[in-house]
Amino acid sequence: MNQLFNKSIVDTLMQTALLFAIAIVVYFIYVLIYSWLWKRAGKTSGTFDDLLLKLFRSPLLIVIYLLLFNVFLYTAYKDLSFFSILLKIRNLAIVFTLTLLSLRVISATAYYLQLRYDLTNSDNLKARKNLTQLKVFKAIAVTLVVIIAIGAALMTFEQARKVGLSVLTSAGIMGIIVGFAAQKSLGMILAGIQLAITQPIRLDDLVIIEGEFGRIEEIQLTYVVMQIWDERRLILPVNWFLEKPFQNLTRSSASATGSIFLYLDYSFPVDSLRNVLPVMLKSDSNWDGRIAVVQVTDTKDRYKEVRILLSSDDSSKNWNLRTTIREKMIDFINSSYPDAFCKTRITQV
């Protein structure tokens, strides 16, 4: 009996040693193949193949080891007393591996789709729309995969299955309590999904929120980050954009039209501005050539309001254009018509 027992232990130890030896050989072969593929990928112009090799390096090795362990599990360890424990470890390893592979597939898919859109173009409306949806739905997919993985891991344990069934049968009041407690979080997630579908904002949109001018830098499932013009960051919950008013300067197009207001005396000849404006715009690359209009838009008791409308490819260029033309217009009026700015007249009786 002792001889049989000792023989089984020796056989198990030898088979375990064989398993480790095969694992080491497989690792070195895998490293050689991976190094060769990495060199080949380095010679290509794109970066997607480099990302694939980086993302799937560890998961693929884990899959190979899992297959190897599964073979030895049913050939070498099937008759052992702790076979059931090894089986549970195998099942948990399968759940972990599938989760890791799913997350890497989501990341690779999102990166591949992201390469198709360029935010650096002046007319990037379609790119911003698709990237916004991609960002939000990636976060949703990752969340779902993690939740499913946790559930699958718990279901591998018999005790957890019994607890789950007992909780489900007596979850009336607890379900209501948890529902109320999670109402705000679930509302935020649903608001994030609605934001991705309706898209009142998109990535790289220029917006004015609470009097702050900035660009939408990041859209997550539950919050949005706006980069303010002075490099500060304004963090807002996603439902804020569905419940409160704000200005989106690039909602339908990246092109922008801006105004310059001058308050001038009634004696000032407005045609002089109409004549000099094309000369000022001719050498300015921020003007897109569409709109350049000078109009008298209002009259007051002491002055007339002159508005200059200018267009650009995007809001940033339009801002720079207006500041430049405003400065040139003031200099022109000061040098050519020094008494033209509005003044207070005192009449002696």
C-alpha positions as CSV (number, residue, x, y, z in Angstrom):
1,M,0.0,0.0,0.0
2,N,2.8,2.4,0.9
3,Q,4.6,1.4,-2.2
4,L,1.6,2.2,-4.3
5,F,1.1,5.5,-2.4
6,N,4.8,6.4,-2.9
7,K,4.6,5.4,-6.5
8,S,1.6,7.7,-7.2
9,I,3.4,10.6,-5.4
10,V,6.5,10.0,-7.5
11,D,4.5,9.9,-10.7
12,T,2.7,13.1,-9.8
13,L,5.9,14.9,-9.0
14,M,7.5,13.7,-12.3
15,Q,4.5,14.8,-14.3
16,T,4.5,18.2,-12.5
17,A,8.2,18.6,-13.3
18,L,7.5,17.6,-16.9
19,L,4.7,20.3,-16.9
20,F,7.1,23.0,-15.7
21,A,9.8,21.9,-18.2
22,I,7.3,22.1,-21.1
23,A,6.1,25.5,-19.8
24,I,9.7,26.8,-19.8
25,V,10.3,25.5,-23.3
26,V,7.0,27.0,-24.6
27,Y,7.9,30.3,-23.0
28,F,11.3,30.6,-24.8
29,I,9.7,29.5,-28.1
30,Y,7.0,32.1,-27.6
31,V,9.6,34.9,-26.8
32,L,11.5,34.0,-30.0
33,I,8.3,34.2,-32.1
34,Y,7.2,37.4,-30.4
35,S,10.6,39.0,-31.0
36,W,10.5,38.1,-34.6
37,L,6.9,39.5,-35.0
38,W,7.9,42.7,-33.1
39,K,10.8,43.3,-35.5
40,R,8.5,42.8,-38.5
41,A,5.9,45.2,-37.0
42,G,8.6,47.8,-36.5
43,K,9.3,47.9,-40.2
44,T,5.8,48.8,-41.1
45,S,4.5,52.4,-41.2
46,G,1.4,51.9,-39.2
47,T,1.1,51.6,-35.4
48,F,-1.9,49.3,-35.2
49,D,0.2,46.1,-35.5
50,D,2.5,47.3,-32.8
51,L,-0.5,47.9,-30.5
52,L,-1.9,44.4,-31.2
53,L,1.4,42.8,-30.3
54,K,1.6,44.9,-27.1
55,L,-2.0,44.2,-26.1
56,F,-2.1,40.5,-26.7
57,R,1.4,39.5,-25.6
58,S,0.4,38.4,-22.1
59,P,-3.1,37.1,-22.9
60,L,-1.9,34.7,-25.7
61,L,0.8,33.3,-23.4
62,I,-1.8,32.7,-20.7
63,V,-4.1,30.9,-23.2
64,I,-1.2,28.6,-24.2
65,Y,-0.4,27.8,-20.5
66,L,-4.1,27.3,-19.8
67,L,-4.4,24.8,-22.6
68,L,-1.3,23.0,-21.4
69,F,-2.5,22.9,-17.8
70,N,-5.9,21.6,-19.0
71,V,-4.2,18.7,-20.8
72,F,-2.2,17.7,-17.7
73,L,-5.3,18.2,-15.4
74,Y,-7.2,15.3,-17.1
75,T,-4.2,13.1,-17.7
76,A,-1.9,13.5,-14.7
77,Y,-4.0,14.9,-11.9
78,K,-7.5,13.4,-12.5
79,D,-7.1,10.8,-9.7
80,L,-5.7,13.1,-7.1
81,S,-7.8,14.0,-4.0
82,F,-7.5,17.7,-4.7
83,F,-8.6,17.4,-8.3
84,S,-11.7,19.4,-7.6
85,I,-9.7,22.3,-6.3
86,L,-7.5,22.3,-9.4
87,L,-10.7,22.2,-11.5
88,K,-12.0,25.4,-9.7
89,I,-8.6,27.0,-10.3
90,R,-8.9,26.1,-14.0
91,N,-12.4,27.5,-14.2
92,L,-11.3,30.8,-12.5
93,A,-8.3,31.0,-14.9
94,I,-10.7,30.6,-17.9
95,V,-12.9,33.4,-16.7
96,F,-9.9,35.6,-16.0
97,T,-8.4,34.8,-19.5
98,L,-11.6,35.4,-21.4
99,T,-12.1,38.7,-19.5
100,L,-8.6,39.8,-20.3
101,L,-8.9,38.9,-23.9
102,S,-12.3,40.7,-24.2
103,L,-10.9,43.9,-22.7
104,R,-7.9,43.8,-25.0
105,V,-10.2,43.2,-28.0
106,I,-12.3,46.2,-27.0
107,S,-9.2,48.4,-26.7
108,A,-7.8,47.2,-30.0
109,T,-11.1,47.8,-31.8
110,A,-11.5,51.2,-30.2
111,Y,-7.9,52.2,-31.3
112,Y,-8.5,50.9,-34.8
113,L,-11.7,52.9,-35.2
114,Q,-10.0,55.9,-33.6
115,L,-7.3,55.9,-36.3
116,R,-9.9,56.5,-39.0
117,Y,-10.8,60.0,-37.6
118,D,-8.6,63.0,-37.4
119,L,-9.4,65.8,-35.0
120,T,-6.6,68.1,-36.3
121,N,-8.6,68.9,-39.5
122,S,-10.4,72.2,-39.4
123,D,-13.7,70.6,-40.5
124,N,-13.7,67.7,-38.0
125,L,-17.4,67.6,-37.1
126,K,-17.9,63.9,-38.2
127,A,-14.7,62.8,-36.5
128,R,-15.8,64.5,-33.2
129,K,-19.3,62.9,-33.5
130,N,-17.9,59.4,-34.0
131,L,-15.1,59.6,-31.4
132,T,-17.6,60.8,-28.8
133,Q,-19.8,57.7,-29.4
134,L,-16.7,55.5,-29.5
135,K,-15.5,56.8,-26.1
136,V,-18.7,56.3,-24.3
137,F,-19.6,52.9,-25.7
138,K,-16.1,51.7,-25.0
139,A,-16.6,52.6,-21.4
140,I,-20.0,50.8,-21.4
141,A,-18.5,47.7,-23.0
142,V,-15.7,47.5,-20.4
143,T,-18.1,47.9,-17.6
144,L,-20.4,45.1,-18.9
145,V,-17.4,42.7,-19.4
146,V,-16.2,43.3,-15.8
147,I,-19.7,42.8,-14.4
148,I,-20.2,39.6,-16.4
149,A,-16.7,38.3,-15.4
150,I,-17.4,38.9,-11.6
151,G,-20.7,37.1,-12.0
152,A,-19.1,34.2,-13.8
153,A,-16.3,33.9,-11.3
154,L,-18.8,33.8,-8.4
155,M,-20.9,31.1,-10.2
156,T,-17.9,28.7,-10.2
157,F,-18.4,28.3,-6.4
158,E,-21.4,26.3,-5.2
159,Q,-21.7,28.3,-2.0
160,A,-21.9,31.6,-4.0
161,R,-24.6,30.0,-6.2
162,K,-26.7,29.1,-3.1
163,V,-26.2,32.6,-1.7
164,G,-27.3,34.1,-5.0
165,L,-30.5,32.1,-5.1
166,S,-31.4,32.9,-1.5
167,V,-30.7,36.6,-2.1
168,L,-32.9,36.5,-5.2
169,T,-35.8,34.9,-3.3
170,S,-35.7,37.4,-0.4
171,A,-34.7,40.6,-2.3
172,G,-38.0,42.4,-2.2
173,I,-37.2,45.2,0.3
174,M,-33.4,45.1,-0.3
175,G,-34.0,45.5,-4.0
176,I,-36.0,48.7,-3.3
177,I,-33.3,50.0,-1.0
178,V,-30.5,49.3,-3.4
179,G,-32.6,50.7,-6.2
180,F,-33.0,54.0,-4.4
181,A,-29.4,54.1,-3.4
182,A,-28.2,53.4,-6.9
183,Q,-30.7,55.6,-8.6
184,K,-28.3,58.5,-9.0
185,S,-25.5,56.4,-10.3
186,L,-27.7,54.6,-12.8
187,G,-29.2,57.9,-13.8
188,M,-25.6,59.2,-14.6
189,I,-24.9,56.1,-16.7
190,L,-28.1,56.4,-18.6
191,A,-27.4,60.1,-19.1
192,G,-24.0,59.1,-20.5
193,I,-25.6,56.8,-23.0
194,Q,-28.1,59.5,-24.0
195,L,-25.3,62.0,-24.4
196,A,-23.5,59.6,-26.8
197,I,-26.7,59.1,-28.9
198,T,-28.1,62.7,-28.9
199,Q,-24.7,64.4,-28.8
200,P,-25.4,67.9,-27.6
201,I,-21.6,68.0,-27.2
202,R,-18.8,66.1,-28.9
203,L,-15.1,65.8,-28.3
204,D,-13.2,69.0,-29.3
205,D,-16.4,71.1,-29.3
206,L,-15.9,74.7,-28.4
207,V,-18.4,75.7,-25.7
208,I,-19.3,78.4,-23.2
209,I,-20.4,77.0,-19.9
210,E,-21.1,79.2,-16.8
211,G,-19.4,82.1,-18.5
212,E,-16.2,80.0,-19.2
213,F,-15.0,79.5,-22.8
214,G,-13.2,76.2,-23.5
215,R,-13.0,73.0,-25.4
216,I,-14.5,69.6,-24.6
217,E,-11.4,67.6,-23.8
218,E,-12.8,64.3,-22.4
219,I,-16.1,62.5,-22.2
220,Q,-16.5,59.7,-19.8
221,L,-19.6,57.6,-18.9
222,T,-20.4,59.8,-15.9
223,Y,-18.6,63.1,-16.3
224,V,-17.2,65.5,-18.9
225,V,-13.9,67.5,-18.8
226,M,-13.8,70.9,-20.4
227,Q,-10.4,72.5,-21.0
228,I,-10.8,76.3,-20.3
229,W,-8.8,78.7,-22.5
230,D,-6.4,79.4,-19.6
231,E,-5.5,75.7,-19.1
232,R,-7.9,75.1,-16.2
233,R,-10.2,72.1,-16.2
234,L,-13.9,72.2,-15.5
235,I,-15.4,68.9,-14.5
236,L,-19.1,68.4,-15.0
237,P,-21.5,65.5,-14.6
238,V,-23.0,64.2,-17.9
239,N,-26.6,65.0,-16.8
240,W,-25.6,68.7,-16.6
241,F,-25.6,68.9,-20.4
242,L,-29.1,67.4,-20.6
243,E,-30.6,69.6,-17.9
244,K,-29.0,73.0,-18.2
245,P,-28.5,75.5,-21.0
246,F,-25.0,76.1,-22.5
247,Q,-23.5,77.5,-25.7
248,N,-22.0,75.1,-28.3
249,L,-20.0,77.1,-30.8
250,T,-19.3,74.1,-33.1
251,R,-22.6,72.2,-32.9
252,S,-23.3,72.0,-36.6
253,S,-20.1,73.1,-38.2
254,A,-16.5,73.9,-37.2
255,S,-16.8,77.2,-39.1
256,A,-17.3,80.3,-36.9
257,T,-18.5,83.9,-37.4
258,G,-17.7,86.6,-34.9
259,S,-18.4,90.2,-34.3
260,I,-16.4,93.3,-33.6
261,F,-18.2,96.3,-32.1
262,L,-17.0,99.9,-32.4
263,Y,-18.8,102.9,-30.8
264,L,-18.2,105.9,-33.0
265,D,-19.3,109.5,-33.3
266,Y,-22.1,110.3,-35.8
267,S,-19.6,112.3,-37.9
268,F,-17.5,109.2,-38.6
269,P,-17.7,108.0,-42.3
270,V,-18.5,104.2,-42.1
271,D,-17.5,103.7,-45.7
272,S,-13.8,104.3,-44.8
273,L,-14.0,101.0,-42.7
274,R,-15.6,99.2,-45.6
275,N,-12.7,100.3,-47.8
276,V,-9.9,99.5,-45.4
277,L,-11.2,96.1,-44.1
278,P,-10.4,94.0,-47.3
279,V,-6.8,95.4,-47.2
280,M,-6.5,94.2,-43.5
281,L,-7.9,90.8,-44.3
282,K,-5.9,90.1,-47.4
283,S,-2.8,89.1,-45.5
284,D,-4.5,87.4,-42.6
285,S,-4.6,83.6,-42.8
286,N,-7.3,83.3,-40.1
287,W,-9.9,84.7,-42.4
288,D,-11.6,82.1,-44.6
289,G,-12.8,84.5,-47.3
290,R,-16.6,84.0,-46.7
291,I,-17.9,86.9,-44.6
292,A,-16.5,90.4,-44.1
293,V,-19.3,92.9,-43.4
294,V,-19.4,96.4,-41.9
295,Q,-22.8,97.5,-40.6
296,V,-24.3,100.2,-38.4
297,T,-26.4,98.1,-36.0
298,D,-27.7,100.6,-33.4
299,T,-27.8,104.3,-32.6
300,K,-27.6,105.9,-29.2
301,D,-27.8,109.5,-28.0
302,R,-24.0,109.9,-28.1
303,Y,-22.8,107.4,-30.6
304,K,-23.6,104.9,-33.3
305,E,-22.8,101.2,-33.0
306,V,-20.8,99.7,-35.9
307,R,-20.5,96.0,-36.1
308,I,-17.9,94.1,-38.2
309,L,-18.8,90.5,-39.0
310,L,-15.9,88.1,-39.8
311,S,-15.8,84.4,-40.6
312,S,-13.1,81.7,-40.1
313,D,-12.6,78.0,-40.4
314,D,-12.9,77.5,-36.7
315,S,-13.6,79.4,-33.5
316,S,-9.9,79.6,-32.4
317,K,-9.0,81.3,-35.7
318,N,-12.0,83.5,-35.5
319,W,-10.9,84.7,-32.0
320,N,-7.4,85.5,-33.2
321,L,-8.8,87.2,-36.3
322,R,-11.1,89.5,-34.4
323,T,-8.5,90.6,-31.9
324,T,-6.1,91.4,-34.8
325,I,-8.7,93.4,-36.8
326,R,-10.0,95.2,-33.8
327,E,-6.5,96.4,-33.0
328,K,-5.9,97.5,-36.6
329,M,-9.3,99.3,-36.8
330,I,-8.6,101.2,-33.6
331,D,-5.2,102.3,-34.9
332,F,-6.7,103.2,-38.2
333,I,-9.4,105.4,-36.6
334,N,-7.0,107.0,-34.2
335,S,-4.6,108.0,-37.0
336,S,-7.2,108.9,-39.7
337,Y,-10.1,110.2,-37.7
338,P,-8.7,111.0,-34.2
339,D,-12.0,112.7,-33.0
340,A,-14.3,109.9,-34.2
341,F,-14.7,107.9,-31.1
342,C,-17.9,108.6,-29.1
343,K,-17.6,111.7,-26.9
344,T,-19.8,113.7,-24.5
345,R,-20.8,117.0,-25.9
346,I,-21.3,120.0,-23.5
347,T,-23.4,122.8,-24.9
348,Q,-23.1,126.2,-23.3
349,V,-26.3,128.0,-22.9
